[in-house]
Structure formats: structure tokens, C-alpha cells
Amino acid sequence: MTIHASRAGGTGSSRLVVTGCDAGSFPLARQCVFSLIERVRGVDVAVLDFGLDDEQRSFFRAHGAWVRAPDISVLPGVAQRRRGVFSRPLLPQIFPDHELLMWLDADSVVLQGRAVEDFFAASLGGAIAIVPELHHAYHRYSATESRLNALHLRAKARRWRGRQAWLRGPISYDPYRALYGETVAERLAFRPVLNTGAVALRRDAPVWARWARELGRADPEAIPEFDDQAALNVAVELHDLPVEALSATHNWLPAKALPLVDPDHGVLRTPSPDHEPIGILHFAGLARDRGLVLETMAGGRLEVQPPQLLEALKALEPARRPG
């Protein structure tokens, strides 16, 4: 379902896209917000303030985005620097006036507005719209397929106790074990991870409460970098929650496979034979200060810092205009 309206921010839309950042993440968050405003119609945009300065808050507001601090009453005892982790399951409480809610990590950039539309459309029935970290071009799974098959057989035979070291590295075992214990970790180690960097849900969907509950029962002394992601995966698996899985192009992870630049169309494409256009690019897993060196489909290279990706792609536009 596509809803055409005015630009994002202050549209009075029933749809809201939320991101969040602190002062250090501002350059990436600015690009994220710009990409939403430019490429998606008929949505409101909000930024959760996890430590912005006054100038940064003013910048977002001036460009039509709401800026809101998480309600401390729903985040008791959580340090400000950790509020981003605990805020995603609480979006219906923080933003009660929108029917459809989408979270988008600040280190993401929307390249095709249709991708955001797909998230909202997939969430209409009450399921969680989300992207598994799985694609045939991702090096992680192609390199470990035989290992996964062997480990699955060992798990079924119940002979793998004491072999947890085998599950480290490319398989998400340790985060689950640290948070929820070995039984849950063994169950989820073979499941593709549902990436919470881009997720959409109806405000009244039961997934929110399950997600918050699983996050709340995790061991706070062992919470790793993506604890709410682990909590959502646990909630979906243990409670058989409805999921609408979107393709990897809706939340592409260059840390797993660098995209190709299509200079003729000013887009990024998957490094696979079908060369699908990428709708949302998510820089998770990449160092903030490390630039990207992307190959073009014509055999050239594009060197760019992640916060300047949108501008770099725009700079390709004059080259493809006739005359």
C-alpha cells in the first residue's frame, strides 16, 4: 500500500520512521534523516535524542524531523548512552499517535523509497517486518555452509555439549549464551539473525511486548553490543511470533558483502549475478572512521566515507544526463 502525501516530518501521517543517535553519531544520522525526507513520501520522521548537543537538535528540527528524548519513566536505571538499546521495543509508548512504526538505525541510508514502503506494507497484518541477515552474496554463510550442516547433525544427536567453541565466530552463539543461557543459545545458533536495524510493526502488534519482556529478562551484566537484537530473535523463536521477512536488499550489510556502484543509474546493486538494486544500506559492523572502496559495474572505483555516500551517489547524476 502506497500513501502519497507531503514530505516527511510534520505530515500528520499515521506512519512514523524513528531513528536515534548521540552527538558522535550525528554525521551518519543526518544522512539517514536526509535520505528519508528526500526519498519517502507520506511519513513522519523522528529522532530519539541519546546525547545530541543543542546545535544538532536544532538542525534536525529545522529539517522537519521531530526530536524527542526517551521517557525516563519507561527506562528506569538505564544510562543515557544505553537508552538506544532499550528504546526500540518501547516505540509505541514513546510515540502513541502513529498506527505504523518503523525503526531505522542511524547508520543506515535509504537509497530507494520503495524499500520503506515495503516495510510498512508488510507490517499491516500485525507481523513484524524485518530482514534476516541472509543472502547468497554474503560471505559469512557461503563460507560456513558445510560447517553449519555438520554442527546441526551434532546438535540433533545431542553429542555436542562441551563443543561450544565450534559455534563462535561466524555463528551467533555467544551473544545468546551470555544473555539467556546455553539452552536458548543452542536453539538459535543455527537460525539466520533477524536484524533490528530496520524493523516495522503496527502500534498494537503483540511483538512489542514480547520483545520488551525478553530484553528485560536478559542478564544486564552480560549485555553485548546488540542485546535488543538478541532479545527480539529470542522472542520470535520461543513464542512463534509472526514475521514478514523482507529481502536482504531492504537492509543490506556491506560488512558482509560490498555493493557495486551502478554509475549509469546512480544506485548501488548487489554483488551477485542478478545485480538487484539496494533499497537500504546499513553500515553496521564497519568502523566509523573507515572509508569504503566500492567497485563500479564498469570496472572503476568509488572511494567514499559512509556519511558522504548519499552525496557521492548524487554527484554521479550529471554524468548520466543527456547532452
C-alpha positions in Angstrom: 0.0 0.0 0.0 1.5 3.4 -1.0 0.3 6.6 0.6 1.2 9.8 -1.3 1.4 12.9 0.9 3.7 15.8 1.6 7.3 15.5 2.7 8.4 13.6 5.7 8.2 15.4 9.0 5.1 17.1 10.3 2.8 15.5 7.7 0.2 14.3 10.1 0.8 10.8 8.7 -0.2 7.6 10.5 3.2 6.3 9.7 6.4 7.2 11.6 10.0 6.3 10.9 12.2 6.7 14.0 16.0 6.8 14.3 18.2 7.8 17.2 21.7 8.9 17.9 24.1 10.7 20.2 26.5 13.6 19.2 29.1 11.2 17.9 26.7 9.5 15.5 25.3 12.8 14.2 27.0 12.7 10.7 25.5 9.3 9.9 22.2 10.2 11.4 22.0 13.4 9.4 22.5 11.4 6.2 19.8 8.9 7.4 17.3 11.6 8.0 18.0 13.4 4.7 17.6 10.2 2.8 14.1 9.6 4.4 13.0 13.2 3.7 14.1 13.1 0.1 13.0 9.6 -0.8 9.9 8.7 1.2 6.6 10.4 1.0 3.8 10.5 3.5 5.7 9.6 6.6 6.7 11.5 9.7 10.3 11.3 10.9 11.6 11.4 14.5 15.0 11.3 16.1 15.4 10.0 19.6 18.0 12.1 21.4 20.6 9.9 23.2 23.0 12.8 23.8 22.8 15.4 21.0 24.0 18.9 21.5 21.7 22.0 21.0 23.0 22.7 17.5 22.3 19.2 16.4 18.8 19.1 17.8 18.1 22.4 16.1 19.4 21.0 12.8 17.0 18.1 12.8 14.1 20.2 13.8 14.9 22.8 11.1 14.7 20.0 8.5 11.3 18.8 9.6 12.2 15.9 12.0 10.9 15.6 15.5 13.5 15.3 18.2 12.4 13.5 21.4 14.2 12.2 24.4 13.1 8.7 25.6 10.7 8.9 28.6 12.9 8.2 31.6 9.9 6.7 33.4 9.9 3.8 31.0 13.6 3.4 31.1 14.4 3.3 34.9 18.0 3.0 35.8 19.3 2.9 32.2 22.2 5.2 31.5 21.7 7.7 28.7 24.3 6.1 26.5 22.4 2.8 26.6 18.9 4.2 26.1 19.1 3.5 22.3 19.3 -0.2 23.0 16.3 -0.3 25.3 14.1 2.2 23.3 13.2 0.2 20.2 10.7 -2.1 21.9 9.2 0.9 23.6 8.3 2.9 20.5 4.5 2.6 20.9 4.8 4.1 24.4 7.1 6.9 23.2 5.1 7.6 20.1 1.5 6.7 20.8 -0.1 8.7 18.0 1.0 6.7 15.0 -0.5 3.4 13.7 2.6 2.1 11.9 6.0 2.5 13.4 9.4 1.8 11.8 12.8 1.9 13.4 15.8 2.6 11.2 19.3 2.6 12.7 21.1 5.9 12.3 24.0 4.3 10.4 21.6 3.5 7.6 20.8 5.3 4.4 17.6 5.0 2.3 18.6 4.6 -1.4 15.1 3.6 -2.7 12.0 4.9 -1.1 10.1 1.8 -2.1 12.0 -0.2 0.5 10.5 1.8 3.3 7.0 1.4 1.7 7.6 -2.3 1.6 8.3 -2.4 5.4 5.1 -0.6 6.2 3.0 -2.8 3.8 4.5 -6.0 5.2 3.6 -4.9 8.8 -0.1 -4.1 8.1 -1.3 -7.6 9.1 0.3 -7.4 12.6 3.5 -9.3 11.8 7.0 -7.9 12.3 8.5 -6.7 9.0 12.2 -7.4 9.2 15.2 -8.6 7.2 17.2 -11.8 8.0 21.0 -11.5 7.7 21.0 -13.9 4.8 21.9 -13.6 1.1 23.7 -15.8 -1.3 26.3 -13.0 -1.8 27.1 -12.7 1.9 30.5 -14.3 2.5 29.5 -15.3 6.0 27.1 -18.1 5.1 28.7 -19.3 1.8 32.0 -19.9 3.7 30.4 -21.8 6.6 27.6 -23.9 5.0 29.3 -27.2 5.4 30.2 -26.3 9.0 26.6 -25.5 9.8 25.4 -28.8 8.4 27.9 -30.8 10.4 27.0 -28.9 13.6 23.3 -29.3 13.0 23.8 -33.1 12.9 25.8 -33.0 16.1 23.1 -30.9 17.8 20.4 -33.3 16.8 22.4 -36.2 18.2 22.9 -34.3 21.5 26.6 -35.0 21.3 27.9 -31.5 21.1 28.0 -30.5 24.8 31.3 -29.0 25.6 31.9 -28.1 21.9 30.6 -24.6 22.1 33.8 -23.1 20.9 32.9 -24.5 17.5 30.0 -22.2 17.5 31.9 -19.0 17.9 32.9 -16.7 15.1 30.6 -16.7 12.2 27.6 -18.1 14.1 25.6 -16.0 16.6 26.1 -18.3 19.7 28.0 -16.3 22.3 25.5 -13.3 22.5 22.6 -15.7 23.1 24.5 -17.7 25.7 25.6 -14.6 27.6 22.1 -13.2 27.7 19.9 -16.3 28.0 22.0 -19.3 28.7 23.1 -22.4 26.8 19.8 -23.9 26.1 18.5 -20.9 24.2 21.8 -20.3 22.5 21.9 -23.9 21.2 18.4 -23.4 19.8 19.1 -20.2 18.0 22.7 -20.7 16.9 21.6 -22.1 13.5 18.9 -19.6 12.8 19.6 -16.6 10.5 19.7 -13.5 12.6 16.8 -11.1 12.3 18.5 -7.7 12.1 16.8 -5.0 14.1 18.5 -2.1 12.3 15.3 -1.8 10.2 12.0 -3.1 11.6 8.4 -2.1 11.2 5.3 -3.0 13.2 1.8 -1.9 13.9 1.5 0.0 17.1 -0.9 -2.6 18.5 1.2 -5.7 17.5 1.9 -8.1 20.3 5.5 -8.4 19.2 6.4 -5.1 21.1 5.5 -6.5 24.5 7.3 -9.8 23.9 10.4 -8.0 22.7 10.5 -5.8 25.7 9.8 -8.7 28.0 12.7 -10.8 26.6 15.0 -7.8 26.8 14.1 -7.2 30.4 14.9 -10.8 31.4 18.3 -10.7 29.9 21.3 -10.7 32.2 22.2 -7.0 32.4 25.8 -7.8 33.4 26.3 -9.7 30.1 24.6 -7.5 27.6 26.6 -7.2 24.4 26.5 -4.7 21.7 23.2 -5.8 20.1 21.3 -7.0 23.1 17.9 -5.9 21.9 18.5 -7.7 18.6 19.2 -10.9 20.5 16.1 -10.3 22.6 13.9 -9.9 19.5 15.3 -13.1 18.0 14.6 -15.0 21.2 11.0 -13.6 21.4 10.3 -14.6 17.8 11.8 -18.1 18.2 10.4 -19.0 21.6 6.9 -17.5 21.1 6.4 -18.3 17.4 5.7 -14.6 16.6 4.5 -13.7 13.1 7.3 -12.5 10.8 7.2 -11.0 7.3 10.8 -11.5 6.1 11.9 -8.9 3.5 14.8 -9.5 1.1 18.4 -8.5 2.1 18.2 -5.5 -0.3 15.9 -3.9 2.3 18.7 -3.8 4.9 21.9 -4.5 3.0 25.0 -5.1 5.2 28.2 -4.0 3.4 30.2 -5.6 6.2 29.1 -8.9 4.7 29.4 -8.0 1.1 30.3 -4.7 -0.5 27.7 -3.4 -3.0 28.5 -2.5 -6.6 28.1 1.1 -7.9 25.9 1.5 -11.0 27.1 4.9 -12.3 24.6 4.9 -15.2 21.7 4.9 -12.7 23.2 6.4 -9.6 22.3 3.4 -7.5 24.0 0.6 -5.6 23.5 -3.0 -6.6 24.1 -6.4 -5.0 27.4 -8.1 -6.0 25.5 -11.1 -7.4 24.6 -12.1 -10.9 21.2 -10.6 -10.7 22.6 -7.2 -9.5 19.4 -6.2 -7.6 19.1 -2.6 -6.6 19.7 -2.0 -2.9 16.9 -0.1 -1.1 18.5 0.5 2.3 22.2 0.3 3.1 23.2 -0.4 6.7 26.8 0.3 7.8 26.6 -2.0 10.9 29.8 -3.8 11.6 32.0 -1.2 9.8 34.4 1.2 11.7 33.0 4.7 11.8 36.3 6.2 10.6 36.9 3.8 7.8 36.1 4.7 4.2 34.5 2.4 1.7 36.2 1.4 -1.6 33.4 0.3 -3.9 33.8 -1.2 -7.3 31.7 0.1 -10.2 29.9 -2.1 -12.7 32.2 -0.6 -15.3 35.4 -1.6 -13.5 36.2 1.6 -11.8 36.2 2.5 -8.1 34.4 4.9 -5.8 36.1 5.8 -2.6 33.7 7.4 0.0 33.3 7.9 3.7 30.0 6.4 4.9 28.4 9.7 6.0 29.1 11.1 2.4 27.6 8.2 0.5 24.4 9.9 -0.4 26.2 12.9 -1.8 28.6 10.8 -3.7 25.8 9.0 -5.5 24.1 12.3 -6.3 27.4 13.5 -7.8 27.1 10.8 -10.4 23.8 12.3 -11.7 25.3 14.9 -14.1 27.3 12.1 -15.9 24.1 10.3 -16.9 22.1 13.3 -18.1 21.9 13.5 -21.9 23.9 16.3 -23.6 
